[in-house]
Amino acid sequence: MAERELEVMTEIHRIVTEELEWKGAVEPSQDLVRDLQLDSLGLTVLAVGLENRFRIRLSEEDAQGVRTVGDLAKLVAQRVAAPVEPRPEEALP
Amino acid sequence: MLSASGQDRSPFIRAVGRALPPHYASQEQLIAAFRELWATRHFNLERLEDLHRAVQVGGRHLALPLEAYPSLLTFQQRNDAWIRSATELGEAVVRQALDAAELTPGEVDHVFFVTVTGIATPSIDARLANRMRFREDFKRTPLFGLGCVAGAAGVARAADYLRGFPEHTALVIAVELCSLTLQREDLSIPNIIASGLFGDGAACAVLRGAAAPGARGPRVVASRSVFYPDTERVMGWDVVDTGFKVVLSAKVPGLVKDHIRGNVDGFLAQHGLKRGDIRHWVAHTGGPKVLEAFEEALELAPSTLERSWASLREVGNLSSASVLFVLGETLESVRAQPGDWGVMMAMGPGFGAEMVLLRW
């Protein structure tokens, strides 16, 4: 696993244990909904936490291909490496 | 419900007053006001705006002008503002309800005051007594902590009382100023969702015992409370130095889907009724997902909860007052006819539900 993905894994672990009160282990193979028991609110808290930490935006379309913790770590790492174009208003000084 | 002597002791709901504070802000105005604050911690503000819009609330009435909130920093400041506004709004809604019921404050025997958004000792009902001159022997039952279920539970408990005192008149006053509980510095997602959903308002139901002179209106035939064990963290407050920090999980719609059908069917069966016999469903406006869960679990036709949806859009979730707003509108509707059955239902922290069977 690439260094960036490990960094994302650490942050996912922090969010689910500290903010979502998850007591068990957090592994890349775990299903976010089935294994970590994240509901819609939990998934939103996780997405917002990652967006804030890595200064990225995750969309509904992104969520389509994400099922496991590892899928999410990979997506975030890719987004950090190749950020989407800034919105016009953010390009202004 | 008949007494030992065969008389129907079911109390009457004579009127329901509704009052909203004067300061209105549209959802877009509120989003604009929150945006700068959100930006101090959050990166993707569009996601937060979408969360605010997803609750399908058009705007909220607020106890104070929007610009007054940032200066409320401590629990004391928030709660002092709550006591002032709750007393003002409480008086307005009680006067309106008593006028509609053609009664005077001196004819009130028992006041059930419900809230979850502020604390006061003496409680607000005592302050209203001084302003409105209830009799010196009026009884007071302030109820704190039932949250959104307290409107329905308050009516149920008042009806229980009136079965024992059938000549009496009881008020159920619900005053909820959710805006004054908002922890601006809590930028958690549950708090941001709550800040998009909950509004301020007050309602007052006037109930009269079966033997009270001139009593009329729909009758409270029966009620049923349901407690769901081990669900303490589904909704509630964590009390922190700055006030009430919201606990809100996404499990509420799931609880509705899992339980409400069995709860309602069992309750109705006790009275020889089925869901198809119910003409008026008076549902707490918990939020879009909660109302959808009610519709799905109870297999209700799309327009059945129309009043709840409209109330949610117009004023947001008013906690315990919400279901009384919907009840008041149902009472004043020309569609309610003698002989109609109705069910009022709400859920709240515990987690629990209250169902109230009504007959016009």
Interface residues (C-beta under 8 A of the other chain):
Chain A: E19 E21 D39 S40 L41 G42 T44 V45 A47 V48 E51 N52 R55 I56 R57 L58
Chain B: R41 H42 F43 N44 E46 R47 L48 L51 S188 I189 P190 I193 R233 L248 S249 A250 K251 G254
